[in-house]
């Protein structure tokens, strides 16, 4: 689904992710396994079955991986895929979803504005 995306947009394709998002690190793989998704043989805990919101963009090469600090302090990549580890701020939430909905942070807004070349 993401293959070729960078060539279809004027700017970077960005995914912020958090290791605290248990909805995507535990529940998503478990639901895939329950649905008999043949690809989820290894099931929960295997990072291959986490979603982009948990461990970033994995299926598109190359993909630049940035810490949140680097994404905010340095010029943002102008093109390509970019995974930003937002774990330092996307960290609060309760089971079973964890930090899945913890998205209202100034830092995330600044990442969006930087990627869209609105803020430098």
C-alpha positions as CSV (number, residue, x, y, z in Angstrom):
1,X,0.0,0.0,0.0
2,X,2.9,2.4,0.7
3,X,5.1,1.3,-2.1
4,X,5.4,4.2,-4.6
5,X,3.7,6.6,-2.1
6,X,6.8,8.9,-1.9
7,X,6.6,9.4,-5.7
8,X,2.9,10.3,-5.5
9,X,3.2,13.1,-3.0
10,X,5.1,16.4,-2.9
11,X,6.9,15.9,0.4
12,X,7.7,13.1,2.8
13,X,5.4,10.3,3.8
14,X,5.6,10.3,7.6
15,X,4.5,7.9,10.4
16,X,4.9,8.7,14.0
17,X,5.0,5.6,16.2
18,X,5.2,4.7,19.9
19,X,6.3,1.7,21.7
20,X,3.6,2.4,24.3
21,X,0.8,1.7,21.7
22,X,-0.4,-1.7,22.9
23,X,-3.5,-1.5,20.6
24,X,-1.1,-1.8,17.7
25,X,1.6,-3.9,19.3
26,X,-0.6,-6.5,21.0
27,X,-4.3,-6.2,19.9
28,X,-3.7,-5.8,16.2
29,X,-1.5,-8.9,15.8
30,X,-3.9,-10.9,18.1
31,X,-6.9,-9.9,16.0
32,X,-5.0,-10.9,12.8
33,X,-4.2,-14.3,14.3
34,X,-7.9,-14.8,15.4
35,X,-9.0,-13.9,11.9
36,X,-6.8,-16.7,10.6
37,X,-4.5,-14.4,8.7
38,X,-2.0,-16.9,7.4
39,X,0.9,-14.4,7.7
40,X,0.6,-14.2,11.5
41,X,1.9,-17.6,12.3
42,X,4.2,-16.3,15.0
43,X,1.5,-14.1,16.4
44,X,1.6,-11.6,19.3
45,X,5.0,-10.2,20.2
46,X,6.5,-10.6,16.7
47,X,7.4,-7.1,15.5
48,X,6.6,-8.0,11.9
49,X,2.9,-7.9,12.7
50,X,2.8,-4.6,14.6
51,X,1.3,-1.7,12.8
52,X,3.1,1.5,11.7
53,X,1.8,3.3,14.8
54,X,3.8,0.9,16.9
55,X,7.1,0.5,15.2
56,X,7.1,2.8,12.1
57,X,7.2,2.2,8.4
58,X,8.9,-1.2,7.7
59,X,7.7,-2.2,4.3
60,X,9.2,0.6,2.2
61,X,13.0,1.0,1.6
62,X,14.6,3.3,2.2
63,X,12.9,4.8,5.2
64,X,14.6,7.3,7.4
65,X,14.1,6.7,11.1
66,X,14.3,9.7,13.4
67,X,14.0,10.2,17.1
68,X,11.4,12.8,18.0
69,X,14.2,15.1,19.2
70,X,16.0,14.9,15.8
71,X,12.8,15.4,13.9
72,X,12.2,18.6,15.8
73,X,15.7,20.0,15.9
74,X,17.0,19.3,12.5
75,X,15.7,20.1,9.0
76,X,13.0,17.6,8.1
77,X,13.6,15.3,5.1
78,X,12.0,16.9,2.0
79,X,11.0,13.5,0.4
80,X,10.8,9.8,1.0
81,X,9.4,7.8,3.9
82,X,10.2,8.9,7.4
83,X,9.4,7.1,10.7
84,X,9.5,9.3,13.8
85,X,9.7,7.6,17.2
86,X,7.2,9.6,19.3
87,X,7.5,7.3,22.3
88,X,8.8,10.1,24.6
89,X,5.5,12.0,24.4
90,X,3.0,9.4,23.2
91,X,3.2,7.4,26.4
92,X,0.0,7.7,28.4
93,X,-3.0,5.4,28.3
94,X,-4.7,2.5,29.9
95,X,-5.0,-1.1,29.0
96,X,-5.8,-2.6,26.6
97,X,-5.0,0.2,24.1
98,X,-2.1,1.8,26.0
99,X,-1.0,5.1,24.4
100,X,-3.0,4.5,21.2
101,X,-5.1,7.7,21.6
102,X,-2.4,9.8,23.2
103,X,-2.0,12.0,20.2
104,X,-2.6,15.6,21.4
105,X,0.9,16.9,21.8
106,X,2.6,20.1,20.6
107,X,5.5,18.0,19.4
108,X,3.3,15.9,17.0
109,X,1.8,19.1,15.6
110,X,5.3,20.4,15.0
111,X,6.2,17.2,13.1
112,X,3.2,17.6,10.9
113,X,3.9,21.3,10.2
114,X,7.6,20.5,9.5
115,X,6.8,17.7,7.1
116,X,4.3,20.0,5.3
117,X,7.0,22.7,5.1
118,X,4.8,25.1,7.0
119,X,7.3,25.3,9.9
120,X,11.0,25.1,9.6
